[in-house]
């Protein structure tokens, strides 16, 4: 594995993991937000999709680790927003 590819994977994995933990912590600390187990794990699903769809390219201009990391964070925000509704 190339070191640059490993760094990209770590970026996406870290953003998905931190977002997952934040969703769980926020849902347990804020009384108005009740997030179930599967929705709380949704950012990790983004990471697994990233892992299994990046098998050697060719990659489009939108298929960057930064965009995948942002998608994981966006999924976490959507989970929190829908849990408050």
N, C-alpha and C positions, 0 to 999 in steps of 0.2 A: 504494500500500500504506500502510495506517495504521501509525503508529509503534508503537502498542501491539501490533499483530499481528506486527510485525517483532521486537519484544522477546520475544514469546512463542516465535516461531520460533527465535530465537537461544538461548533457554533450553533448548529441547528439543535443538537441534543440538549445543550445547556439552556437555550431559550425555551424549548418544550418542557424541560424538567422544572425550571424556575417558574414558568407560567402555571404548570400543574400544581406545584406546591402553593403558589400564591392563591390560586382558585380554592384549594382545600382550606387554607388558613383563613382567607376572607370569609368563606362560607361558614366556618365554625365560629368566628369572632363576631360577625355581624348578624344580629338576630333576624333581620328581614330577608336574609339570603340563605336559601336552602338548596344546595347543589347535591345531587345524587352522586354515587360513585362513578358510574359510566360517563356522565357529562364532565365530571371533574378530570377524567383521564383523556378527554378529547384532544388536548394539545399533544399528548404522546402519540395519538393516532396520526397526527400530521407528520411527526418524526418518522414513524414507520412507513408511511406512504413515501416520504422523501427517500428513505433507505432502499425501498424495493422498486422505485421507479428510476433511480439513477444508476443504471447498469451499463455505463460506457458511452452514452451520448448517441446521437448529436443532441445538444442542449440548445433550447431557444434562448432568446435574449432575456426572457422573464424567469427562466429556470436557473436562479442563482441561490446560493445558500442564504444570502441576506433576505431574499424574498420568502424563502421557506421559513426562516426564523420569524419574520414579520407575520407570516400566516399563522404560525403557532401561537403567537401573542394575540393576534386578532381573534382566533378561535377561543382562546381563554376569555377575552373580553366579551365576546358574544355569549359564552356560557354564563358569565356573571350577569350580563344584562338580561338575558332571558329568565334567569332564576329570580330576578327582582320583580319581574312583571307578574 
